[in-house]
């Protein structure tokens, strides 16, 4: 039976719980304010994820390099893999993701798969927006989605400014 390892990370968007097996990250989720936090039992994968998330929030990381365990239906996994291809600081609509995964009529199903994403931020479901450009649905709350998108845009803009 695989053992789960856990660590917690305080971030600008709240506390995150990072869970991993011996092989891969299995979950990154937002801890609810009233939720009791147990002491963690980290391993090398949770520590690596924690380090990369710290770098992300510090504006030093734009791509995660972690082994991920995707637990879901084949359709959900297909959607999550498509989300991993959305560039840092960019967004895509539910419809665009549906088209890229071969079913232009699956916008709602893409939303459902996003909602089931267990690896927040690392699998960037926060980068998926409505066809009209508006922020819609985010399991972590729209304020977090907005914060994450603004963070990425600001870092990206600062990097462009510093290159010229």
Sine and cosine of phi, psi and omega as CSV:
sin_phi,cos_phi,sin_psi,cos_psi,sin_omega,cos_omega
0.00,0.00,0.80,-0.61,-0.04,-1.00
-0.94,0.35,0.60,-0.80,0.00,-1.00
-0.99,-0.12,0.68,-0.74,0.07,-1.00
-1.00,-0.10,0.67,-0.74,0.04,-1.00
-0.91,-0.41,0.56,-0.83,-0.09,-1.00
-0.66,-0.75,0.58,-0.81,0.19,-0.98
-0.60,-0.80,0.28,-0.96,-0.01,-1.00
-0.84,-0.54,0.54,-0.84,-0.01,-1.00
-0.68,-0.74,0.81,-0.58,0.10,-1.00
-0.99,0.12,0.78,-0.63,-0.04,-1.00
-0.74,-0.67,0.15,-0.99,0.07,-1.00
-0.89,0.46,-0.31,0.95,0.02,-1.00
-0.95,-0.30,0.36,0.93,0.03,-1.00
0.96,-0.28,0.02,-1.00,-0.02,-1.00
-0.98,0.20,0.68,-0.73,0.07,-1.00
-0.94,-0.35,0.61,-0.79,0.16,-0.99
-0.96,-0.28,0.83,-0.56,0.01,-1.00
-0.95,-0.32,0.82,-0.57,0.00,-1.00
-0.83,-0.55,0.61,-0.79,0.00,-1.00
-0.53,-0.85,0.37,-0.93,0.18,-0.98
-1.00,-0.06,-0.23,-0.97,0.10,-0.99
-0.95,0.32,-0.32,0.95,-0.09,-1.00
-0.95,-0.31,-0.49,0.87,-0.18,-0.98
-0.36,-0.93,0.33,-0.94,0.14,-0.99
-0.94,0.34,0.76,-0.65,0.00,-1.00
-0.95,-0.31,-0.36,0.93,-0.06,-1.00
-0.29,-0.96,0.65,-0.76,0.25,-0.97
-0.73,-0.68,0.92,-0.40,-0.07,-1.00
-0.70,-0.72,0.41,-0.91,0.04,-1.00
-0.98,0.19,0.75,-0.67,0.04,-1.00
-1.00,0.07,0.77,-0.64,0.03,-1.00
-0.93,0.38,0.50,-0.86,-0.07,-1.00
-0.82,0.58,-0.68,0.73,-0.07,-1.00
-1.00,0.06,-0.09,1.00,-0.09,-1.00
-0.95,0.32,0.72,-0.69,0.07,-1.00
-0.96,0.29,0.73,-0.68,0.00,-1.00
-0.98,-0.22,0.83,-0.56,0.05,-1.00
-0.99,0.14,0.30,-0.95,0.09,-1.00
-0.95,0.33,0.58,-0.82,-0.05,-1.00
-0.99,0.15,0.30,-0.95,0.15,-0.99
-0.71,-0.70,0.98,0.19,-0.11,-0.99
-0.95,0.32,0.33,-0.94,0.18,-0.98
-0.75,-0.67,-0.11,-0.99,-0.08,-1.00
-0.90,0.43,-0.51,0.86,-0.02,-1.00
-0.97,0.25,-0.67,0.74,0.04,-1.00
-0.91,0.42,-0.61,0.79,0.02,-1.00
-0.91,0.41,-0.65,0.76,0.02,-1.00
-0.90,0.43,-0.68,0.74,0.04,-1.00
-0.90,0.44,-0.70,0.71,0.02,-1.00
-0.85,0.52,-0.71,0.70,0.01,-1.00
-0.87,0.49,-0.71,0.70,-0.03,-1.00
-0.93,0.37,-0.59,0.81,0.07,-1.00
-0.92,0.40,-0.64,0.77,0.07,-1.00
-0.86,0.50,-0.68,0.73,0.02,-1.00
-0.90,0.44,-0.65,0.76,0.04,-1.00
-0.86,0.51,-0.77,0.64,-0.03,-1.00
-0.93,0.37,-0.44,0.90,0.05,-1.00
-0.99,0.13,-0.05,1.00,0.01,-1.00
0.98,0.17,0.28,0.96,-0.04,-1.00
-0.97,-0.23,-0.10,1.00,-0.03,-1.00
-0.73,-0.69,0.76,-0.65,0.02,-1.00
-0.91,-0.42,-0.14,0.99,0.00,-1.00
-0.59,-0.80,0.71,-0.70,0.02,-1.00
-1.00,0.01,0.61,-0.80,0.03,-1.00
-0.82,-0.57,0.99,0.17,-0.08,-1.00
-0.69,-0.73,0.56,-0.83,0.16,-0.99
-0.96,0.28,0.76,-0.65,-0.04,-1.00
-0.88,-0.48,0.66,-0.75,0.10,-0.99
-0.97,-0.25,0.94,-0.34,-0.02,-1.00
-1.00,-0.05,0.93,-0.36,0.01,-1.00
-0.96,-0.29,0.95,-0.31,-0.01,-1.00
0.03,-1.00,-0.13,-0.99,0.04,-1.00
-0.96,0.29,0.22,-0.98,0.04,-1.00
-0.88,0.48,-0.63,0.78,0.04,-1.00
-0.88,0.47,-0.74,0.68,0.01,-1.00
-0.86,0.51,-0.71,0.71,0.01,-1.00
-0.87,0.49,-0.63,0.78,0.02,-1.00
-0.88,0.47,-0.68,0.73,0.02,-1.00
-0.91,0.41,-0.73,0.68,-0.02,-1.00
-0.88,0.48,-0.62,0.79,0.06,-1.00
-0.91,0.42,-0.59,0.81,0.05,-1.00
-0.92,0.40,-0.61,0.80,0.02,-1.00
-0.89,0.46,-0.59,0.81,0.01,-1.00
-0.89,0.45,-0.30,0.96,-0.02,-1.00
-1.00,-0.04,-0.12,0.99,0.05,-1.00
-0.95,0.30,0.86,-0.52,-0.06,-1.00
-0.90,0.44,0.50,-0.86,0.09,-1.00
-0.80,0.61,0.73,-0.68,0.04,-1.00
0.99,0.16,0.03,1.00,0.01,-1.00
-0.91,-0.42,0.22,-0.98,0.08,-1.00
-0.75,-0.66,0.28,-0.96,0.10,-1.00
-0.62,-0.79,0.50,-0.86,0.02,-1.00
-1.00,0.09,0.30,-0.95,0.06,-1.00
-0.84,0.54,-0.65,0.76,0.02,-1.00
-0.89,0.45,-0.66,0.76,0.03,-1.00
-0.88,0.47,-0.68,0.73,0.03,-1.00
-0.90,0.44,-0.68,0.74,0.02,-1.00
-0.85,0.52,-0.73,0.68,0.00,-1.00
-0.89,0.45,-0.68,0.73,-0.02,-1.00
-0.91,0.42,-0.40,0.92,0.00,-1.00
-0.98,-0.18,0.17,0.98,0.17,-0.99
1.00,-0.07,0.14,0.99,0.02,-1.00
-0.62,-0.79,1.00,-0.03,-0.09,-1.00
-0.90,0.44,-0.25,0.97,0.01,-1.00
-1.00,-0.09,0.17,0.98,-0.14,-0.99
-0.98,-0.21,0.44,0.90,-0.02,-1.00
-0.82,0.57,-0.71,0.70,0.00,-1.00
-0.91,0.41,-0.61,0.79,0.02,-1.00
-0.92,0.40,-0.56,0.83,0.07,-1.00
-0.89,0.45,-0.68,0.73,0.06,-1.00
-0.86,0.51,-0.66,0.75,0.03,-1.00
-0.90,0.44,-0.66,0.75,0.03,-1.00
-0.91,0.41,-0.65,0.76,0.06,-1.00
-0.84,0.54,-0.69,0.73,-0.03,-1.00
-0.89,0.45,-0.44,0.90,-0.01,-1.00
-1.00,-0.05,-0.03,1.00,0.02,-1.00
-0.88,0.48,0.87,-0.50,-0.03,-1.00
-1.00,-0.06,-0.08,1.00,-0.10,-1.00
-0.86,-0.50,0.95,0.31,-0.05,-1.00
-0.84,0.54,0.47,-0.88,0.04,-1.00
0.93,0.37,-0.80,0.60,0.00,-1.00
-0.89,0.45,-0.74,0.67,0.20,-0.98
-1.00,-0.08,0.97,-0.25,-0.28,-0.96
-0.98,0.20,0.92,0.40,0.04,-1.00
-0.92,0.38,-0.27,0.96,0.07,-1.00
-0.92,0.39,-0.26,0.96,-0.02,-1.00
-1.00,0.06,0.03,1.00,0.00,-1.00
-0.99,-0.15,0.80,-0.60,-0.07,-1.00
-0.79,-0.61,0.13,-0.99,0.04,-1.00
-0.94,0.34,0.31,-0.95,0.00,-1.00
-0.87,0.50,-0.47,0.88,0.00,-1.00
-1.00,0.08,0.07,1.00,0.01,-1.00
1.00,0.04,-0.02,1.00,-0.02,-1.00
-0.99,0.11,0.46,-0.89,0.07,-1.00
-0.97,0.23,0.79,-0.61,0.04,-1.00
-0.73,-0.69,0.53,-0.85,0.10,-0.99
0.60,0.80,0.82,-0.57,0.16,-0.99
-0.37,-0.93,0.83,-0.56,-0.07,-1.00
-0.84,0.54,-0.51,0.86,0.00,-1.00
-0.99,0.11,-0.05,1.00,-0.04,-1.00
0.98,-0.22,0.63,-0.78,-0.05,-1.00
-0.88,0.47,-0.51,0.86,0.01,-1.00
-0.89,0.45,-0.59,0.81,0.03,-1.00
-0.94,0.34,-0.67,0.74,0.03,-1.00
-0.85,0.53,-0.74,0.67,0.00,-1.00
-0.88,0.47,-0.69,0.72,0.01,-1.00
-0.87,0.49,-0.74,0.68,-0.03,-1.00
-0.89,0.46,-0.69,0.72,0.00,-1.00
-0.91,0.42,-0.69,0.72,0.03,-1.00
-0.90,0.44,-0.65,0.76,0.04,-1.00
-0.84,0.54,-0.76,0.65,-0.03,-1.00
-0.90,0.43,-0.68,0.74,0.01,-1.00
-0.89,0.45,-0.69,0.72,-0.01,-1.00
-0.90,0.44,-0.68,0.73,0.02,-1.00
-0.90,0.44,-0.70,0.72,-0.02,-1.00
-0.89,0.45,-0.68,0.73,0.01,-1.00
-0.91,0.42,-0.67,0.74,0.03,-1.00
-0.89,0.46,-0.61,0.80,0.01,-1.00
-0.92,0.39,-0.64,0.77,0.03,-1.00
-0.90,0.43,-0.68,0.73,-0.02,-1.00
-0.89,0.46,-0.63,0.78,-0.05,-1.00
-0.97,0.23,-0.30,0.95,0.00,-1.00
-0.99,0.16,-0.43,0.90,-0.09,-1.00
-1.00,0.03,0.00,0.00,0.00,0.00
